[in-house]
């Protein structure tokens, strides 16, 4: 079973950029689609972005499309979320999650993610 650890969160100002990382240990990331989710204070967890395990397909929430980019380096067992033009409403704890999949080109449904990290805090000040 893969274990996930997020890093790279912090406090930035509106308009700044930040990259958060999701590193896997325990086994290779190959064969896992990975998603990023976030939970803002007082709100439900929401989907942010996902990437298939071959990186051939990516998918974004409308709220981050054009500002965030998900990518992965399977050799480093790491998935990244590059966040540009950050807004105060992007403030949240960001979680990565993984779903084993037999297809290189599959993006899981939200309830298919079975492994979760502990999260990293991203705070955007206005």
Secondary structure, DSSP 8 states (H G I E B T S, - for coil): --EEEEE--EEEETT--EEEEEEEESS-STTEEEEEEEE-TTS--EEEEEE-TTSS-EEE-TTTTTTEEEEEEGGGTEEEEEE-S--GGG-EEEEEEEEE-S-TT----GGG--EE---EEEEEE-
